Amino acid sequence: MPRLFPVAIIAAMITNYENSHYVPLYCDLRGKKVVVVGGGRVAERKVCSLSPSGALITLISPKITQGLSSMIQQGRLEYIKRSFQEGDLEGAWLVIAATDDEQVQEKVFQEAQIQRCFCNVVDQPEKCSFIVPSLVKRGALSIAISTGGQSPALARSLRIRLEEQFGEEWATYVELIGRLRRMILTQVPEPQRSQKLEKLIYWPCLDWIREKRWEKVIKWAIDICGQDARKIVNDVIA
C-alpha cells in the first residue's frame, strides 16, 4: 500500500474549520467571464492556471509580458489595453487583481464587492473572497493545499512533498478505474455492482502501473469486469 500517512497529517493541518472561514470548492468556470487585472509575471501565472478551465478570460492592463502577448495572439483571452475602470467587472463571475499598484488593487476589490463576484487580490487575503490553493495534478486527480492564507510558503512546501509521494502512475490509475467504474455502472446490477466498485480500489495496482507490469493490471481488471476490461486497459496505456 502507498505511504499515505503524511497526507493524513496534512489534512489535519489545513482543514481546521474553526479557525478558517474558507470552504474548499472546485468551480466549473466553463463559459464564465473571468477578469485578470495586471500584466506582469504574477498575472501571467494566473492566466496560465485559468486557461485550461474553459473560462472566458479578459485581461486588463496597459502593459503585458511577452508570455501574455503570445496567449492573446493564440486567441486564448481578450485583452483590454488600459488601466482598470469602474464597470469592468460587469457580468464577471470571478476577478483576480495582480498589479503592483495598491490603489488599483483597492479599486478592483471595491468593484467586486458591488458586482458581487468572487475576488482574489494577490497577497492580500483580507481582500479575498476566494484563495487559490497550491495544487498537485495527476491527470484527473487533483490535491488542493491551503493554509487559509496564513503561509503560502508552507502550502508550496507541502505541495512539493505531495508531488514526490504521488507519482505519474496515479494519473493512469485514476483514468483506468474511472473507465472501469462507468462500465460497471452500465452493465452490472446490484448487489454485484457495489462489490465490484469496491474492488477497483486496489493499491498494488499502482505498483504494477509504475513498474509497467501490464499483464498484472489486465488480469486484475478482467477478474473484476470480465474480458471487455482488456480493451479498456489497452486504451488507457496506449
N, C-alpha and C positions, 0 to 999 in steps of 0.2 A: 504493500500500500504506500502511496506517495507520502512524503513528510508534510502533513498539513497542520501540524500543531502550531507553528508560528502564526498561521492565519487566524487561529482562534484567539491568540494574544492580540493581534492587530485589531480584530473585530471588537474586542473588549475595550481597546483604547479609543476607537473612533466612533463608537455608537452610544456614547453616554448621553442620552437624550435629555436628561435632567439639566445638563449644562450647555445644551445647544438648541437653537431654535430652527436649525436647518433640517429638513426632511429629505432623505435621498430619493431622487426621482430619475427616471430615464425618459426623456422627452422626444416625441416624434416631431421633427422640425420640417418634414417634407412639405414644400409649398408654402411655408410660412415666411413672412418678412422678418429678416434679422438684420439689424443695423450694427455696423462696427465703426466707431468714431476714432480716427487716428490712422497714421500711415507709416509708422515705424516698425521696428522688428517685432515688438510685442503684438501689434495689430496684425502683422503678417502671420505670426504663430496662431493667433485666434482664428483668422480666416482659414488657415490650413486645417485646423481642427474641425471647423464648422462645415467646410466644403463637402465632405462625403455624406453629410446628413440629408442633402436634398433641399436645404433651406434656400430661400431667395435672398441672397446676401447683398446688402447695399453698403458700400464703403464711402465714408465721408471724411475728406482730409485735403488740405491744399497741396500737400506733398506726400509722396509714397515711395516705398522701397522698390528696387528693381524686381524683387520677387512678386510683389503685389501687382506691378505693372504687367508682368508675364501672365498672371492669372486673369487679369482684366482682358488682355488680348486673346486669351483662350475662351472668353465668354463665361467664366465661372462666377462672376459677380458684376454688379452695376457699380459704377464709380461716379461720385459727385465731387468735382474738384473745387472745393471751397471749405471754409470752416463750418462747423455745426451751427444750425439756426433753429429757432423756435418753429415747431411744426414738422421737423424732420422725422419724428417718431410716430407720426400719424399712421395708424394701421400696423405698426410694428408689434410683433409678438415678443421680441427679445432684443436687448441692446447691450453692447459691450463698449465701454468708454476706455480707450487705451492711448491716451495722449499724455504729454508731459506738461500740459497747461492746467493748473489747478482750477482756474475759472471755467474752462471748457468742461472739465470733469464734473464740476458742481452743476453746471447748466444742463448737462445730459441727465444727471441724477434727478434734478427737479422736473425736467420734462417727462422723464419716465414715470415719476410719481403722478403727474397729471394724466398721462396716457394709460396708466395702469398696466404697464408692460414689465416683464422681468428685466432687471437691470444688474449689470456687473460693472462696477467701477474698479479697475485694476489696482490692487494693493491697498484698497480702502474698504475692508469688509463691512464697516458701519454704513456704507452706501450701497450695499449689495443685497438684492432680494434673492439672488442665487450665487453660488460659488462654483467654480469649475474644479472638479477633483483631479488628482493625479490618476492616470488610467493605465492599466495593463490590458492590452488587447491580444487575444489569441483566437483569431477567426471570429466566430460568433460569441465567444466567451469574452466578457469584459469585467474587470475588477476595479471598482472605483474606490479611491482612498482619499479621505478628507479629515482634517483636524479642526473643522469648523472655523477656519481662518486663523487659528491660533499659531500654527507653524507650518507654512508651505514647505520649508526645508525638510521637516520631518516627513511630510507626505511624500516628497520626492525620494527621500532615503528609503522609505518603506516600499515605494514603487520599484526601486532598483532591486531590493531583496526579493520581492514577489516575482519580478521578471526572471530572476535566477531560478526560482522554485518552479515556476510554471513555464515549461518549455514549449516549443512549437508543436509537440505531439498533442497538446491539448486542443489545438485548432482542428486537427484531423479527428480526434476522438469526439469532440462536440458535434462536428458535422455528421459523423457516422451515426452516433446514437440518435441524432435528430431525424435522419432519414429512416433509420430502423423504427423509431418511435412512430413516425407517420404511417409506415406500413402496418405496424401492429394495430394502430387505431382504426385503420380502414378494413383490416382483414380478419382480426381476431375478436371473437365475442368474449364477454365476461363469463366466468371469473378468470379464464386463462389470460385475458388481456393484462390485468393488473400484475399477475405473476411474471409475465414476460417483460413488462416495463421495468419492474424492479431488477431483473437480471441484466438490464442494459448498463447498470452502474456496477462496473467490474474493474477494479483498479489494476489488476495485472495486464489488462488490455492496453493501458498507457505504456507500460514497459515494452510490450510487443510492437506497438506503433513506433516508439522511439528507436527500437532495435531493428525495425523493418522486418519483423517476423510475420509476414502477411499470412502465411499458411495457418498460423495460430489464430490470427484475427478472423480469418474466413471461417474456420471451424467453429469458433465461439459464436459468430453471427448466425451461422447455419443451425447450430444447436438451439438457438432461441427462435429464429424466424423462418427456418426452412431454406430450401435451395435458392429461392429468389434473393436471399441475402447476399449470395456470392456476387451478383452483379452490382449490388449497392456498394459493397466493399471495393470492388474493382473500379467503379466510377469515382469513388472518393479518393482513392490513392493514385488514380491515373495522372 
